[in-house]
Amino acid sequence: MTSASLRHRAATALVLWLSATACWGATAKYQVTGLLLSADAVKRTITVSCEEIPGYMDAMVMSFPVEDAAFPQGLQRGATIEFTLVVEKGSSYAEKLRIIPFESLELDPTQARRLRLLEEAISARPPSADVLHVGQSVPDFRLTDQNRQDVSLSQFSGKVVALTFIYTRCPLPNYCVRLANNFGVLQRRFASRMGHDLILLTVVIDPVHDQPAALTDYARTWKADARGWHFLTGTVTNIQRLCHWFDMSFYPDEALFVHSFHTVVIGRKGQLVANLEGNSFTAKQLGDLIESVASRGE
C-alpha cells in the first residue's frame, strides 16, 4: 500500500467518523493505544497504527491532529503511545498524548524478576556513545546464516531491513517466540517483497549453541524463505558488538538467557529508522511501520 493509499484510507475513515458524529451532535472521547508511525511537530500531526477501539473502530492506521501544548519529549517512530481521541461535530483531534514505557508481558514470577534486574541494570548504566540513535547510519556487519552463507548489512543497500534478537532454545511464548512470530507474519504480509525489497534478519544471542544446523531447524519451524529471512550467528564478540549498537542487553542465567527486547528497522540508505523496545506491539503494527518506511522511500 502506497503512502497516498494510506492517506486516502485515513481520510475516508475520518470522514465516516465525522459524519457519524455530526449525526450524534455530541462530543465523544475514546482512549487510543497504538504504535507511532510518524510525528510532525511543525504540522502537529501524528500517524498511528491504532489498536481496536471496541464498539467503535477496527485496528487501523490513522492520522490525527494533536491539540496538546507540546509533544512529549523523546517521541520517536516505533514508540507505543496512548492518547484521548476527541470527536466533535465537524472535527477530531488527539490530546493527552503520552509514551507508554515497556513492561514485560511475561507472567512467570522468576523470569519476570530476572528481567526486572536486567532492566534496572540497563537504566542505571550511563548511556554509551556507541549506541545508535534514529537517523544515524548503521555500521556494516558480517555474520553467517542458516545456510552457512556470509551475510552482511551492506549487501542489502536499497532495501528495508528489519532485525531482531532471539535464541532458539527460549521456551517462553511472550519472548523469542513472539518476536519470531512477528517476522513470520511479516513474511506472509509482504510475500511479494521478500528478498528484493524487504529483508528480515533474526540474530541469535546464544551463538555457542545456535550454529547453522540449529538455525536451519529453527528456520524450518517458521517456514522461513531464505531469500529474504536470514537467521544469523557469528562469534560472541561480533554478536555482542551488534547488540550493543542497538542497546540490546543479555546475560546467561542457568540454561536460559535473560535479555531485553529490541526490534530494529533500517532504511534503504542504511540509516536507523526505528528501534522498538519490548514485545507488546503487534505484528500488524510492526508491519504498518515497515509499510510506512517503504512507502516513503526511506
NUDREN-199740 format. One line per 8 residues: number of its first residue (from 1); their letters; for each residue x, y, z of N, C-alpha, C. Coordinates in steps of 0.1 Angstrom, whole numbers, plus 5000, padded with zeros to 4 digits. Atoms other than C-alpha are relative to their C-alpha. Example, Ala and Ser with C-alpha at 12.3 -4.5 7.8 and 13.67 -1.06 7.14 Angstrom:
BEGIN
1> as> 5009 4988 5000 5123 4955 5078 5009 5012 5000 | 4991 4989 5000 5137 4989 5071 4992 5011 5008
***
This chain:
BEGIN
1> mtsaslrh> 5009 4988 5000 5000 5000 5000 5009 5012 5000 | 4992 4988 5001 5014 5034 4990 4997 5010 5011 | 5003 4989 4990 5017 5065 5012 4987 5007 4997 | 5012 4994 5004 4989 5080 4991 4988 4992 5004 | 5011 5009 4997 4967 5050 4997 4997 5000 5015 | 5001 4999 4986 4974 5052 5034 4992 5013 5004 | 5006 4988 4997 4964 5088 5035 4985 5000 4996 | 5014 5001 5005 4932 5081 5014 4992 4992 5010
9> raatalvl> 5007 5008 4991 4923 5053 5038 4997 5007 5013 | 5002 4993 4988 4928 5075 5068 4990 5011 4998 | 5009 4989 5003 4909 5104 5052 4985 4994 4999 | 5013 5006 5002 4880 5081 5043 4994 4996 5014 | 5004 5004 4987 4878 5067 5078 4996 5012 5009 | 5003 4988 4992 4879 5102 5093 4987 5006 4995 | 5013 4995 5005 4850 5113 5070 4989 4993 5006 | 5010 5008 4994 4830 5084 5083 4998 5004 5015
17> wlsatacw> 5001 4996 4986 4838 5094 5119 4992 5013 5001 | 5006 4987 4999 4828 5130 5113 4986 5000 4997 | 5014 5001 5004 4796 5120 5096 4992 4994 5011 | 5008 5007 4989 4786 5097 5124 4999 5010 5012 | 5000 4990 4989 4795 5124 5150 4990 5011 4997 | 5010 4989 5004 4775 5150 5131 4986 4996 5003 | 5014 5005 4997 4745 5128 5134 4997 4999 5015 | 5002 5001 4985 4751 5123 5171 4998 5014 5006
25> gatakyqv> 5001 4987 4995 4755 5160 5176 5006 5002 5014 | 4994 4999 4987 4777 5154 5207 5015 4997 4999 | 4986 5003 5000 4814 5152 5216 5001 4986 5006 | 4997 5013 4995 4827 5117 5221 5015 4999 5002 | 4986 5001 4996 4860 5107 5237 5003 4985 5001 | 4996 5014 5000 4879 5074 5232 5015 4999 5004 | 4986 5002 4997 4911 5061 5247 5007 4991 4989 | 4994 5007 5012 4935 5050 5219 5014 4996 5004
33> tglllsad> 4986 5005 4999 4967 5029 5221 5005 4996 4987 | 4994 5005 5013 4990 5023 5192 5015 5002 4999 | 4986 4998 5003 5024 5023 5176 5002 5012 4991 | 4998 4988 5007 5037 5056 5164 5007 4998 4987 | 4993 5001 5013 5045 5056 5127 5007 5012 4995 | 4993 4988 5004 5054 5092 5122 4994 5012 5009 | 5005 4988 4993 5051 5126 5140 5006 5012 4994 | 4996 4987 5006 5053 5161 5126 4997 5011 5010
41> avkrtitv> 5001 4990 4990 5059 5187 5153 4996 5013 4995 | 5004 4988 5006 5055 5215 5129 4985 5001 4996 | 5014 5001 5004 5022 5204 5114 4991 4995 5012 | 5007 5005 4988 5013 5190 5148 4990 4989 4997 | 5008 5011 5004 5001 5157 5134 5008 4987 5004 | 4993 5013 4997 5008 5120 5143 4992 4990 4991 | 5006 5012 5007 5002 5088 5123 5002 4988 5008 | 4999 5011 4990 4995 5058 5144 4993 4987 4994
49> sceeipgy> 5007 5013 5002 4988 5021 5139 4993 4997 5013 | 5009 5000 4988 4959 5020 5163 4995 4986 5003 | 5006 5012 4996 4947 4991 5183 4985 5002 4999 | 5014 4999 5001 4910 4983 5181 4994 5008 5011 | 5008 4993 4990 4886 5006 5199 4986 4992 5000 | 5012 5008 5000 4858 4981 5209 4987 5007 4998 | 5013 4994 5003 4824 4990 5195 5001 5013 4992 | 4999 4988 5008 4838 5019 5175 5009 4999 4988
57> mdamvmsf> 4991 5000 5011 4868 5012 5153 5009 4988 5000 | 4991 5011 5001 4888 4983 5140 5014 5005 5001 | 4986 4996 5000 4926 4983 5143 5003 5005 4986 | 4997 4994 5013 4939 5005 5115 5010 5011 5002 | 4991 4989 5000 4964 5032 5105 4992 5013 4999 | 5007 4988 5000 4951 5067 5112 5009 5012 5003 | 4993 4988 4997 4964 5103 5112 4991 5009 5008 | 5007 4991 4991 4954 5128 5139 5007 5013 5002
65> pvedaafp> 4994 4987 4995 4960 5165 5146 5001 4999 5015 | 4997 5000 4986 4974 5170 5181 4997 5013 5006 | 5004 4987 4993 4959 5196 5205 5009 5003 5012 | 4991 4998 4988 4985 5192 5233 5009 5012 4998 | 4991 4988 5001 5006 5222 5241 5014 4997 4994 | 4987 5004 5005 5038 5203 5233 5000 4985 4998 | 4999 5015 5002 5047 5168 5220 5009 4995 5012 | 4992 5005 4989 5062 5146 5247 5015 4999 4996
73> qglqrgat> 4986 5002 5003 5100 5145 5249 5003 4986 4996 | 4997 5014 5004 5115 5115 5232 4991 4993 4991 | 5010 5006 5008 5086 5109 5209 5007 4996 4986 | 4994 5005 5012 5100 5087 5181 4992 4989 4994 | 5006 5011 5007 5088 5063 5155 5002 4987 5007 | 4998 5013 4994 5082 5029 5169 4996 5000 5015 | 5004 4999 4986 5071 5042 5203 4986 4996 5002 | 5014 5003 4997 5040 5028 5219 4994 5012 5007
81> ieftlvve> 5006 4988 4994 5017 5057 5228 4986 4998 5003 | 5014 4999 4997 4983 5064 5242 4995 5014 5000 | 5006 4986 5000 4960 5094 5239 4985 4999 5000 | 5014 4999 5000 4925 5106 5241 4996 5005 4986 | 5005 4995 5012 4907 5109 5208 4987 5007 5002 | 5012 4992 4999 4882 5137 5208 4993 5002 4987 | 5008 4999 5013 4855 5135 5181 4988 5010 5003 | 5010 4990 4999 4833 5166 5178 4992 5001 4987
89> kgssyaek> 5007 4997 5013 4808 5178 5152 5009 5008 4991 | 4991 4993 5010 4830 5186 5122 5015 4999 5003 | 4985 5001 4997 4864 5178 5138 5003 4989 5009 | 4995 5009 4990 4885 5154 5157 5015 5002 5002 | 4986 4998 4997 4919 5155 5174 5004 4991 5011 | 4995 5007 4989 4942 5138 5198 5005 5009 5011 | 4995 4992 4988 4950 5151 5233 5005 4991 5010 | 4995 5007 4989 4968 5140 5264 5009 4988 4995
97> lriipfes> 4991 5009 5007 4994 5122 5243 5012 4996 5010 | 4988 5004 4991 5020 5101 5263 5006 4987 4994 | 4993 5012 5003 5046 5074 5257 4998 4990 5010 | 5002 5011 4990 5039 5041 5273 5013 4992 5001 | 4988 5008 4998 5071 5026 5288 4998 4985 4999 | 5001 5014 5001 5078 4990 5281 4999 4993 5013 | 5000 5009 4989 5068 4965 5307 4998 4986 4996 | 5000 5013 5004 5073 4928 5304 4986 4994 5001
105> leldptqa> 5013 5007 5000 5043 4907 5294 5001 4986 5007 | 4998 5014 4995 5058 4875 5309 4995 4999 5014 | 5007 5002 4987 5038 4861 5338 5008 4991 5010 | 4992 5009 4991 5064 4837 5352 5008 5009 5010 | 4994 4991 4990 5075 4853 5385 5015 5000 5000 | 4985 5000 4999 5111 4841 5385 5006 5007 4988 | 4995 4994 5012 5117 4851 5349 4997 5015 5000 | 5003 4986 4999 5100 4884 5354 5009 5008 5009
113> rrlrllee> 4991 4994 4991 5121 4891 5384 5014 5002 4994 | 4987 4999 5006 5153 4884 5365 5000 5011 4989 | 5000 4990 5011 5142 4906 5336 5000 5014 5007 | 5000 4987 4993 5135 4935 5361 5014 5003 5005 | 4986 4998 4996 5170 4931 5374 5008 5005 4989 | 4993 4996 5012 5183 4934 5339 4996 5014 4996 | 5005 4987 5003 5162 4964 5332 5005 5011 5009 | 4995 4990 4990 5173 4981 5364 5015 5002 4997
121> aisarpps> 4986 4999 5003 5209 4974 5354 5002 5009 4988 | 4999 4992 5012 5204 4989 5320 4997 5015 5003 | 5003 4987 4997 5187 5020 5334 5010 5007 5008 | 4991 4994 4991 5214 5026 5359 5013 5003 4993 | 4987 4997 5006 5243 5025 5335 5000 5013 4992 | 5000 4988 5008 5254 5057 5317 4998 4996 4985 | 5001 5002 5015 5245 5060 5280 5013 4999 4993 | 4987 5002 5007 5272 5048 5257 5000 5008 4987
129> advlhvgq> 4999 4993 5013 5284 5068 5227 4999 4991 4989 | 5001 5010 5011 5284 5036 5207 4986 4996 4997 | 5014 5004 5003 5246 5031 5209 4995 5010 4989 | 5005 4993 5011 5230 5042 5177 4987 5007 5003 | 5013 4993 4999 5202 5068 5175 4993 5001 4987 | 5007 4999 5012 5175 5072 5150 5006 5011 4991 | 4994 4991 5010 5188 5088 5118 5015 4997 4998 | 4986 5003 5002 5224 5075 5123 5001 4988 4991
137> svpdfrlt> 4997 5012 5009 5240 5051 5098 5004 4988 5008 | 4997 5013 4994 5242 5015 5109 5013 4995 4994 | 4987 5006 5005 5278 5002 5106 4998 4987 4993 | 5001 5014 5007 5283 4972 5083 5004 4990 5010 | 4996 5012 4992 5285 4938 5099 4998 4988 4991 | 5001 5012 5008 5290 4903 5086 4998 4988 5010 | 5003 5012 4992 5275 4871 5101 4997 4989 4991 | 5003 5012 5008 5266 4836 5089 4986 4996 5002
145> dqnrqdvs> 5014 5003 4999 5231 4825 5081 4998 4985 5001 | 5004 5014 4998 5212 4792 5084 5005 4991 4989 | 4995 5007 5011 5226 4781 5050 5016 5001 4999 | 4986 4998 4999 5262 4788 5061 5006 5010 4990 | 4996 4989 5009 5263 4818 5038 5004 5012 5008 | 4997 4987 4994 5281 4850 5048 4989 5010 4996 | 5010 4990 5002 5256 4878 5052 5005 5013 5006 | 4995 4987 4995 5265 4915 5055 4988 5010 4998
153> lsqfsgkv> 5011 4990 5002 5242 4945 5060 5002 5008 4987 | 4998 4992 5012 5258 4963 5031 4995 4994 4987 | 5005 5007 5012 5246 4937 5006 4985 5003 4998 | 5014 4997 5001 5210 4949 5013 4998 5015 4998 | 5002 4986 5002 5216 4985 5004 4988 5002 4990 | 5012 4998 5009 5184 4999 4988 4988 4993 5004 | 5011 5008 4995 5162 4976 5008 4997 5004 5014 | 5003 4998 4986 5143 4980 5040 5003 4987 5008
161> valtfiyt> 4996 5012 4993 5157 4957 5067 4994 5001 5014 | 5004 5001 4987 5141 4946 5099 5008 4989 5008 | 4990 5008 4993 5163 4930 5126 4995 4998 5014 | 5003 5002 4986 5156 4914 5160 5009 4989 5005 | 4991 5009 4993 5173 4891 5185 4992 4990 5008 | 5006 5011 4993 5164 4857 5198 5010 4989 5004 | 4992 5012 4999 5179 4824 5210 4990 4988 4998 | 5010 5010 5004 5164 4792 5197 4995 4991 5011
169> rcplpnyc> 5005 5009 4989 5160 4773 5230 4991 5008 5009 | 5009 4992 4991 5139 4801 5245 4986 4993 5000 | 5013 5007 4999 5107 4783 5258 4988 5009 5002 | 5010 4991 4996 5087 4814 5266 4992 5007 4989 | 5008 4996 5011 5058 4823 5243 5000 5015 4998 | 5000 4985 5001 5060 4861 5250 5013 5006 4997 | 4986 4994 5002 5097 4864 5244 5004 4997 4986 | 4994 5002 5013 5117 4850 5215 4989 4994 4990
177> vrlannfg> 5010 5006 5009 5087 4830 5201 4991 5011 4994 | 5008 4989 5005 5067 4862 5199 5007 5008 4989 | 4992 4992 5010 5095 4881 5181 5002 4992 4987 | 4999 5008 5012 5100 4852 5157 4986 5000 4992 | 5014 5000 5006 5062 4850 5151 4997 5013 4993 | 5002 4987 5006 5062 4887 5143 5006 5000 4986 | 4994 5001 5013 5086 4881 5114 4993 4990 4991 | 5008 5009 5008 5066 4851 5103 4988 5007 4994
185> vlqrrfas> 5011 4992 5006 5036 4874 5099 5004 5010 4990 | 4995 4990 5010 5057 4900 5081 5003 4992 4987 | 4996 5007 5012 5069 4873 5057 4987 4997 4992 | 5012 5003 5007 5033 4864 5048 4993 5013 4995 | 5006 4988 5005 5021 4900 5046 5007 5006 4988 | 4992 4994 5010 5049 4911 5024 5007 4990 4991 | 4995 5011 5007 5054 4879 5005 5006 5005 4986 | 4996 4996 5014 5058 4897 4971 5013 5009 5001
193> rmghdlil> 4988 4991 4998 5086 4920 4986 5012 4993 5006 | 4990 5007 4993 5106 4894 5004 5013 4998 4991 | 4987 5003 5007 5143 4893 4993 5004 5012 4991 | 4995 4990 5010 5142 4921 4967 4996 5014 5005 | 5003 4987 4994 5126 4949 4988 5000 5001 5015 | 5001 5001 4985 5123 4937 5024 5009 4988 5004 | 4991 5010 4994 5149 4917 5044 4997 4999 5015 | 5002 5003 4986 5143 4901 5078 5013 4993 5005
201> ltvvidpv> 4988 5005 4994 5174 4894 5100 4997 4996 5014 | 5002 5005 4986 5170 4873 5132 5013 4996 5005 | 4987 5002 4995 5202 4874 5151 4999 4993 5014 | 5000 5008 4987 5209 4848 5179 5010 5006 5010 | 4992 4995 4990 5223 4859 5212 5007 4988 5008 | 4993 5012 4995 5235 4823 5220 5008 4993 4989 | 4993 5006 5012 5260 4817 5192 5008 4988 5003 | 4993 5012 4997 5278 4790 5211 4991 4988 4997
209> hdqpaalt> 5010 5011 5003 5247 4768 5208 4994 5001 4986 | 5008 4997 5012 5229 4784 5179 5010 5001 4987 | 4992 5000 5012 5252 4774 5150 4990 4997 4988 | 5009 5001 5011 5238 4770 5114 4991 4988 5000 | 5009 5011 5000 5224 4735 5119 4988 5002 5009 | 5011 4996 4992 5203 4747 5148 4991 5010 4994 | 5007 4990 5007 5193 4777 5128 4991 4995 4988 | 5008 5006 5011 5182 4756 5099 4987 4993 5005
217> dyartwka> 5012 5006 4994 5158 4736 5121 4991 5011 5005 | 5009 4990 4995 5145 4768 5137 4993 5008 4988 | 5006 4993 5011 5140 4785 5103 4989 4991 4993 | 5010 5009 5006 5121 4754 5091 4987 5001 5008 | 5011 4999 4991 5098 4758 5121 4991 5012 4995 | 5007 4988 5004 5088 4792 5108 4998 5001 4985 | 5002 5001 5015 5087 4782 5071 5007 5012 4994 | 4993 4988 5004 5113 4810 5065 5005 4998 4986
225> dargwhfl> 4995 4999 5014 5121 4819 5029 5014 5006 5001 | 4986 4996 4998 5159 4820 5030 5004 5012 4990 | 4997 4988 5009 5159 4846 5001 4998 5013 5007 | 5003 4987 4994 5145 4872 5024 5001 5000 5016 | 5000 5001 4986 5147 4859 5060 5012 4992 5004 | 4988 5007 4996 5181 4851 5074 5001 4999 5015 | 4998 5002 4986 5188 4836 5108 5016 5000 5002 | 4986 4997 5000 5223 4849 5118 5007 4996 5013
233> tgtvtniq> 4991 5003 4989 5251 4836 5140 5014 5005 4997 | 4986 4996 5002 5287 4845 5145 5008 4998 5013 | 4992 5000 4988 5314 4850 5171 4993 5007 5011 | 5006 4993 4988 5304 4860 5206 5003 5015 4999 | 4995 4986 5001 5324 4892 5201 4992 5008 4990 | 5008 4993 5010 5306 4902 5169 4985 5001 5004 | 5014 4999 4996 5272 4894 5183 4998 5011 5011 | 5001 4990 4990 5279 4915 5214 5001 5014 4995
241> rlchwfdm> 4998 4987 5005 5291 4944 5194 4987 5005 4993 | 5013 4997 5007 5259 4943 5172 4989 5003 5010 | 5010 4997 4989 5237 4941 5203 5002 5013 5006 | 4997 4987 4994 5254 4970 5218 4996 5012 4992 | 5004 4989 5008 5247 4992 5189 4986 5004 5002 | 5014 4998 4998 5210 4988 5195 4995 5000 5014 | 5004 5000 4985 5211 4989 5233 4994 4988 5004 | 5005 5014 4997 5203 4952 5234 5009 4994 5010
249> sfypdeal> 4992 5006 4990 5214 4936 5266 4996 4985 5003 | 5004 5014 4996 5215 4899 5277 5011 4994 5008 | 4990 5007 4993 5233 4876 5300 4994 4986 5003 | 5004 5013 4997 5232 4838 5306 4996 4998 5014 | 5005 5003 4987 5213 4825 5336 4995 4985 5000 | 5002 5014 5001 5215 4788 5341 4998 4995 4986 | 5001 5005 5014 5201 4772 5309 4993 5010 4991 | 5007 4990 5008 5183 4804 5298 5009 5012 4998
257> fvhsfhtv> 4994 4987 5002 5193 4838 5286 4989 5010 5004 | 5008 4988 4996 5178 4869 5303 5004 5011 4991 | 4996 4990 5010 5176 4896 5277 4989 5011 4999 | 5009 4989 5004 5160 4929 5267 4994 4997 4986 | 5007 5003 5013 5138 4931 5236 5002 5012 4991 | 4999 4989 5010 5146 4952 5205 4998 4995 4987 | 5002 5003 5014 5133 4951 5170 5003 5013 4993 | 4994 4988 5007 5151 4974 5146 4995 5001 4986
265> vigrkgql> 5003 4998 5014 5141 4989 5113 5010 5009 4994 | 4989 4992 5006 5168 5001 5090 4996 5004 4986 | 5005 4995 5012 5161 5022 5060 5008 4996 4988 | 4994 5004 5012 5171 5018 5024 5015 5006 4998 | 4987 4994 5001 5202 5041 5028 5009 4995 5012 | 4992 5006 4989 5214 5021 5059 4999 5008 5013 | 5002 4992 4988 5201 5046 5085 4990 4993 5009 | 5009 5005 4991 5184 5036 5117 4987 5008 5000
273> vanlegns> 5013 4993 5001 5147 5044 5113 4992 4999 5013 | 5007 5002 4987 5133 5029 5145 5006 4989 5008 | 4996 5011 4991 5143 5008 5175 4989 4998 5010 | 5011 5003 4992 5113 4993 5191 5004 4992 5012 | 4997 5007 4988 5118 4983 5227 4988 4992 5005 | 5010 5008 4994 5098 4955 5242 4993 4990 4990 | 5007 5010 5008 5074 4929 5229 4985 5002 5001 | 5014 4998 4998 5040 4945 5235 4993 5005 4987
281> ftakqlgd> 5006 4996 5013 5034 4958 5199 4996 4987 4993 | 5005 5012 5008 5015 4935 5175 5008 4999 4987 | 4993 5002 5013 5029 4920 5143 4994 5010 4989 | 5007 4990 5009 5003 4942 5124 5006 5014 5001 | 4994 4987 4998 5017 4973 5140 5014 5001 4994 | 4986 5001 5005 5053 4963 5131 4999 5001 4985 | 5001 5000 5015 5041 4957 5095 4995 5013 4995 | 5004 4986 5004 5024 4991 5094 5011 5009 5000
289> liesvasr> 4988 4992 5000 5056 5007 5104 5009 4998 4988 | 4991 5003 5012 5076 4989 5077 4993 5005 4987 | 5007 4995 5011 5049 4998 5052 5002 5015 4999 | 4997 4986 5000 5053 5034 5062 5014 5004 4995 | 4986 4998 5004 5090 5033 5058 5002 4997 4985 | 4999 5004 5015 5088 5015 5024 4993 5010 4991 | 5007 4992 5009 5062 5038 5010 5006 5014 4999 | 4993 4987 5000 5082 5069 5019 5013 5000 4993
297> ge> 4987 5001 5007 5112 5056 5001 5012 5002 5009 | 4989 4997 4990 5133 5059 5033 5011 4988 4999
***
